[in-house]
Amino acid sequence: MDRSTALFDKMLTFTSSAFFELESSLLLGQVSSSAQHVLDVGCGNGDYLARYINHFPQAQAIGLDLDPFIIQQAKDRNGEAIAFYNCSYENLPVSDPFDTILARLVIDHISDRTHFWNWLQQRAAINGSILITDINGYGISDSTKLPLFTSMYKGIRDRIRRPSFLRLQDSLRLEMKQFRFHHVTTTEYQLAIHTKELRAQFYHYLRSVTELMTAVQSHLHTPFDHNRNAIYEELENWLISGDDTMEISMFCLHAKRI
């Protein structure tokens, strides 16, 4: 495994472990407990899908991702319990309709959302659930103790998310109505980084983001021109201080095919 894949893998595992308990308490009750087929679009290393499917042991789970290195991590960790494919969503070699389709932290990376909504209409079962989960705004609350990291991170988000006068969740809600999906709910929530353990985990996550985004160009990204060592020092001071609670803001849009 190369260094960029290792960092990306670590970041994905943090976003799963830190958020899954909160998201499951808010969102799992909204989907059918009898789901037979679950698809995760942009599944990454499969950690989140593996946690999710524990709540639906009767379901057949499929994950897909464009990154061949990270999908290999998913295959190595989960064996044959979950089927993983290195492909784009439109090239998924499975024809069965899905009761639940997850798209977590991936919608910003789908360039043609009109095409994606049309595809969802074809692949979601009647009354099937689509859960689109992503970062709310910039996601990480501003911290006066992390000006260098905040500047770099906002640059990352600005590069990824297309400009709009509307919030992403509001744009998605308007789009889904055009494709005859029923809007069930949009849930907005925050994870507070307030315990010593979570703070340490978040520190390592932010450090991994910094290394990945300031490294030499890889298959994952084009690097940012920031002083990595200065950001590392800033992060270490933040960790040691222990007096600056931060929040990560997320949303989940739940739609049903009608």
Secondary structure, DSSP 8 states (H G I E B T S, - for coil): --HHHHHHHHHHHHHHHHHHHHHHHHHGGGS-TT--EEEEET-TTSHHHHHHHTT-TTSEEEEEES-HHHHHHHHHHHTTSSEEEES-GGG-S--S-EEEEEEES-GGG-S-HHHHHHHHHHHEEEEEEEEEEEEEEEEE---TT-HHHHHHHHHHHHHHS---SS-HHHHHHHHHHHTTEEEEEEEEEEEEE-SHHHHHHHHHHHHHHHHHHHSS--SS-------HHHHHHHHHHHHHH----EEEEEEEEEEEE-
